[in-house]
Amino acid sequence: MESTITLLKNLTEAHGVPGYETPVRAVIRKYLESLGDISQDKIGSLICKTTGSAESPRVMLAGHMDEIGFMVKQITEEGFLKFLPLGGWFDQVLLGQRVVIKTQKGDVVGVIGARPPHLLSAEERTKVVTKKDMYIDIGATSKADVETAGVRVGDAIVPRSDFVTLSGGKTYLSKAFDDRVGAAVMISALQAIQDGSHPNTVFGVATVMEEVGLRGATTSVRAVDPDVAIVLESDIAGDVPGIKPEESSVKLGKGPTLLVYDTRMIPNLKLRDFVINLAEENDIPLQLSFIEGGATDGAAIHLHATGVPTVVLGVAARHIHSHSGIIHRDDFDHAVKLLVAIIKRLDAKTVAGLTE
């Protein structure tokens, strides 16, 4: 299997919901350990330091390793699991989906269910079933069965979804592209700069718990103390039915994205323009994007100390925050190419000029 596909498959199929990132952290650590000096902050974010021709400026690349999931909240007497979300889930994408409960005795598979439509009134059938009325069924018939299986309150619950290359070969379907695709871009960029020709020191960071409040970015940025930062994220593809151009003009296969706005960060304008100009110089397609209903690790990173010039570089994905997203290989490859070009141009003079 081709190396980039293997990387994306290994990262997206790994389990790691917020606060329970141990499995995916082990996968990422294996990729990073040959690329630089590895350290870890005290809540679990991985930091890979790669020194180029100069100790400074310090360049932080941040992609979060956690994925949205759930936690066991209650075990009913009849043997069903009630759950709470870890990250933002839309109720309408949940019913009928398979999940994996990470227990002390190993993985337990279940399915999200609710009252069957045959038993609902005509009025009830028109309403969206909410999470509070759902449950997870592991095939048990009593609470004792569930306990025998090893399930406990507080156990993590992960979407069950495999990586698939779709027809045409350039689009991929999997869970957790938000934000394993960002982690993959970071790893690929570190692999590309192993000759040490970059005029700075790069810190590739895989952060934890982004989906529950940017927690890993808040701690890891203190450990790195960067002079400049590039956040690597999945972005929202607007090329599906029902989305107006003014809501999103981002399309699969048209290049990586650069966020010009989200609800908690306006990017450093000089760094934003630097990236736009660099994309043009290198004939890399680039889409400008905005998020009016969310934020990224950049929200925490750009407010570190007296401030850090920060931008967000994204790879568009359809159907994010569900069991199955879709990305385009060209967007990924162009994101890596652009990121490497950025890294190789961020010398001390350029970075100093971002805040003059």
C-alpha positions in Angstrom: 0.0 0.0 0.0 1.3 3.5 -0.9 2.9 5.3 2.0 0.5 8.3 2.2 -2.6 6.0 2.1 -1.0 3.8 4.8 -0.4 6.9 6.9 -4.0 8.1 6.6 -5.4 4.6 7.1 -3.3 4.0 10.3 -4.2 7.4 11.7 -7.9 7.5 11.0 -8.6 3.9 12.0 -6.8 4.4 15.4 -9.0 5.0 18.4 -8.6 8.2 20.4 -11.5 10.3 21.6 -10.8 13.4 23.8 -9.1 12.4 27.0 -8.6 8.8 25.8 -6.0 9.3 23.1 -3.5 6.6 24.1 -4.0 4.3 21.1 -3.7 7.0 18.4 -0.8 8.7 20.4 1.1 5.4 20.1 0.6 5.4 16.3 1.7 9.0 15.9 4.7 8.5 18.2 6.0 5.6 15.9 5.9 8.0 12.9 7.6 10.8 14.8 10.3 9.0 16.7 12.7 8.9 13.7 11.9 12.6 12.7 13.2 14.5 15.8 13.4 14.7 19.5 10.1 13.6 21.1 8.6 15.0 24.3 5.1 15.0 25.8 3.3 17.5 27.9 1.5 16.4 31.0 -1.9 16.0 29.5 -0.7 13.9 26.5 0.2 16.1 23.5 3.2 14.9 21.6 5.9 17.3 20.5 8.6 16.5 17.9 11.5 19.0 17.6 13.4 19.2 14.3 16.3 21.7 14.2 17.3 23.2 10.9 20.1 25.6 10.3 19.1 27.9 13.2 17.7 27.5 16.7 15.2 30.2 16.0 12.6 31.2 15.0 10.6 28.5 16.7 7.9 27.3 14.3 4.9 25.3 15.7 2.9 23.0 13.5 -0.3 21.8 15.4 -2.8 19.2 14.4 -5.0 17.6 17.0 -5.0 13.8 17.5 -8.4 13.4 19.2 -11.6 12.6 17.4 -15.2 13.1 18.5 -16.8 10.2 20.4 -18.7 9.4 23.5 -18.4 8.2 27.1 -20.6 5.7 29.0 -22.8 7.6 31.3 -25.2 5.0 32.7 -25.8 1.3 32.5 -29.6 0.5 32.7 -31.0 -2.5 34.5 -32.0 -4.0 31.1 -28.4 -3.8 29.8 -28.4 -0.7 27.7 -25.8 2.1 27.8 -26.7 5.7 28.0 -23.9 8.0 26.8 -22.7 11.6 26.7 -20.9 13.2 23.8 -17.2 14.1 23.7 -17.2 16.8 21.1 -19.9 18.1 18.8 -22.3 15.6 17.4 -25.5 16.2 15.4 -28.3 13.9 16.6 -29.4 13.1 13.1 -26.1 11.3 12.2 -26.1 8.9 15.1 -28.9 6.3 14.9 -28.0 2.9 13.6 -24.3 3.6 13.7 -21.8 1.1 15.2 -19.5 2.0 18.0 -16.7 0.5 20.0 -16.6 0.7 23.8 -13.1 0.7 25.1 -13.3 -1.5 28.3 -10.9 -2.9 30.8 -11.4 -6.3 29.2 -11.0 -5.1 25.6 -13.1 -3.7 22.8 -16.9 -4.2 22.9 -19.0 -3.5 19.8 -22.4 -1.9 20.0 -25.0 0.0 17.9 -26.8 3.3 18.7 -30.5 2.8 18.9 -33.8 4.4 19.9 -37.5 3.5 20.0 -38.4 1.8 16.7 -40.4 4.0 14.2 -43.1 1.4 14.1 -44.0 2.3 17.7 -44.0 6.1 17.2 -47.0 8.3 16.5 -47.2 10.1 13.1 -46.1 13.3 14.9 -43.2 11.7 16.7 -41.8 10.3 13.4 -41.4 13.8 12.0 -39.1 14.9 14.9 -35.4 14.3 15.2 -34.5 11.8 18.0 -32.2 13.5 20.5 -29.2 11.9 22.2 -31.0 11.8 25.5 -33.5 9.3 24.0 -30.8 7.1 22.4 -28.9 4.2 23.9 -26.2 1.8 22.9 -27.1 -1.8 22.5 -24.2 -4.4 22.9 -26.5 -7.4 22.7 -26.9 -7.7 26.5 -30.2 -8.6 28.3 -29.3 -7.3 31.7 -26.9 -5.0 33.6 -25.0 -8.1 34.8 -24.3 -9.0 31.2 -22.8 -5.6 30.6 -20.7 -5.8 33.7 -19.5 -9.2 32.7 -18.4 -7.8 29.3 -16.2 -5.3 31.3 -18.1 -2.1 30.5 -18.0 0.6 33.2 -19.3 4.1 33.5 -16.6 6.4 32.2 -15.5 4.1 29.4 -14.7 5.8 26.1 -16.9 5.1 23.1 -15.4 5.4 19.6 -17.1 5.4 16.2 -16.5 2.2 14.3 -15.5 3.0 10.7 -12.8 1.7 8.4 -10.7 3.5 5.8 -11.8 3.1 2.2 -10.3 4.3 -1.1 -13.3 5.3 -3.2 -13.9 4.9 -6.9 -11.5 6.9 -9.0 -8.7 6.4 -6.4 -8.3 10.0 -5.4 -10.9 10.3 -2.6 -10.8 8.6 0.7 -13.6 7.7 3.2 -13.0 7.3 6.9 -13.8 8.5 10.4 -11.7 11.0 12.2 -10.3 13.1 9.3 -11.0 15.8 11.8 -8.2 16.0 12.6 -6.1 13.0 11.7 -5.6 14.6 8.3 -4.0 17.6 10.0 -1.7 15.2 12.0 -0.9 13.5 8.7 0.1 16.7 7.0 2.3 17.6 10.0 4.1 14.2 9.8 4.5 14.4 6.1 6.0 17.8 6.3 8.5 16.7 9.0 9.5 13.8 6.7 10.1 16.3 3.9 12.4 18.5 5.8 14.8 15.9 7.2 17.7 17.3 5.2 17.7 20.2 7.7 17.6 22.9 5.0 14.9 24.9 6.9 16.2 28.2 8.5 14.5 27.6 11.9 13.5 25.0 14.4 10.2 23.2 13.8 8.0 21.7 16.5 5.5 19.2 15.1 2.7 18.9 17.7 -0.1 16.4 17.9 -2.4 18.0 20.4 -5.0 16.3 22.6 -8.6 17.3 23.6 -9.2 19.9 21.0 -12.8 18.8 20.5 -13.6 19.6 24.2 -12.0 23.0 24.5 -8.6 23.2 22.8 -6.9 21.8 26.0 -3.8 20.3 24.4 -3.1 23.4 22.4 -3.2 25.5 25.6 -0.6 23.3 27.4 1.7 22.4 24.4 2.1 26.0 23.2 3.6 26.8 26.7 6.1 23.9 26.2 7.0 25.1 22.7 6.9 28.8 23.2 6.7 29.4 19.4 7.5 32.6 17.4 5.0 31.6 14.7 2.4 28.9 14.3 0.6 27.0 11.6 -2.5 25.1 12.7 -3.3 22.1 10.5 -7.0 21.2 10.3 -9.8 19.6 8.4 -12.1 22.2 6.8 -15.7 22.0 5.8 -16.4 21.2 2.2 -19.3 23.2 0.8 -19.7 21.3 -2.4 -22.6 19.1 -1.2 -26.3 19.7 -1.9 -28.0 22.3 0.2 -25.0 24.6 0.9 -25.1 28.1 -0.6 -21.9 29.7 -2.0 -22.1 32.4 0.7 -22.1 29.7 3.3 -19.1 27.9 1.9 -17.4 27.9 -1.5 -14.8 25.3 -0.5 -14.7 22.3 -2.9 -12.9 18.9 -2.8 -9.9 18.7 -5.2 -9.5 22.5 -5.5 -6.6 22.8 -3.1 -6.0 23.3 0.6 -7.7 26.0 2.5 -6.6 29.1 4.4 -8.9 30.3 7.1 -9.5 34.1 7.0 -11.8 33.9 10.0 -13.2 31.7 12.7 -15.2 32.6 15.9 -12.1 32.8 18.1 -9.2 33.8 15.8 -8.5 36.3 13.0 -5.2 35.2 11.5 -2.1 37.4 11.5 -2.6 39.4 8.3 1.0 39.5 7.2 1.3 35.7 7.7 -2.0 35.2 5.9 -0.8 37.2 2.9 2.6 35.5 3.0 0.9 32.1 2.7 -1.3 33.4 -0.2 1.7 34.8 -2.1 3.7 31.7 -1.5 1.0 29.5 -2.9 0.8 31.6 -6.0 4.6 31.5 -6.5 4.6 27.7 -6.3 1.5 27.2 -8.4 -0.4 25.6 -5.5 -4.2 26.0 -5.6 -5.4 27.6 -2.4 -9.0 28.2 -1.3 -9.9 31.0 1.2 -12.3 29.8 3.9 -14.1 31.0 7.0 -15.9 29.3 9.9 -18.8 31.1 11.5 -19.7 28.4 13.9 -16.5 27.0 15.4 -12.8 27.4 16.2 -9.4 25.6 16.1 -6.3 25.1 18.2 -5.3 28.5 16.8 -7.6 30.2 19.3 -5.4 29.0 22.2 -2.0 29.2 20.4 -2.3 32.8 19.0 -3.0 34.1 22.6 0.1 32.5 24.1 2.3 34.9 26.1 2.3 38.3 24.3 0.8 36.7 21.1 1.9 34.3 18.4 1.4 35.0 14.6 -0.9 32.2 13.6 -2.7 30.9 10.5 -4.9 27.8 9.9 -4.2 25.6 6.9 -6.9 23.1 6.1 -7.8 20.0 4.0 -11.5 20.1 3.1 -13.6 17.2 4.2 -17.2 16.3 3.5 -19.4 15.0 6.3 -17.1 15.9 9.2 -18.3 15.2 12.7 -19.9 12.0 11.6 -18.8 8.4 11.3 -17.6 8.9 7.7 -15.9 11.8 6.1 -14.4 12.2 2.6 -11.2 14.0 1.6 -9.4 14.4 -1.8 -5.8 13.3 -2.2 -4.8 16.3 -4.3 -5.8 18.6 -1.5 -3.7 16.6 1.0 -0.6 16.6 -1.3 -0.9 20.3 -2.0 -1.3 21.1 1.7 2.0 19.2 2.4 3.8 21.0 -0.5 2.6 24.4 0.7 3.5 23.7 4.3 7.0 22.7 3.4 7.4 25.8 1.3 6.2 27.9 4.2 8.6 26.2 6.6 11.6 26.8 4.3 10.8 30.5 4.1 10.2 31.3 7.7 13.6 32.7 8.6 14.3 35.1 11.5 13.8 38.3 9.3 10.5 37.1 7.9 9.1 36.1 11.2 10.2 39.3 12.9 8.4 41.2 10.1 5.1 39.6 10.9 4.6 41.7 14.0 6.4 44.9 13.0 
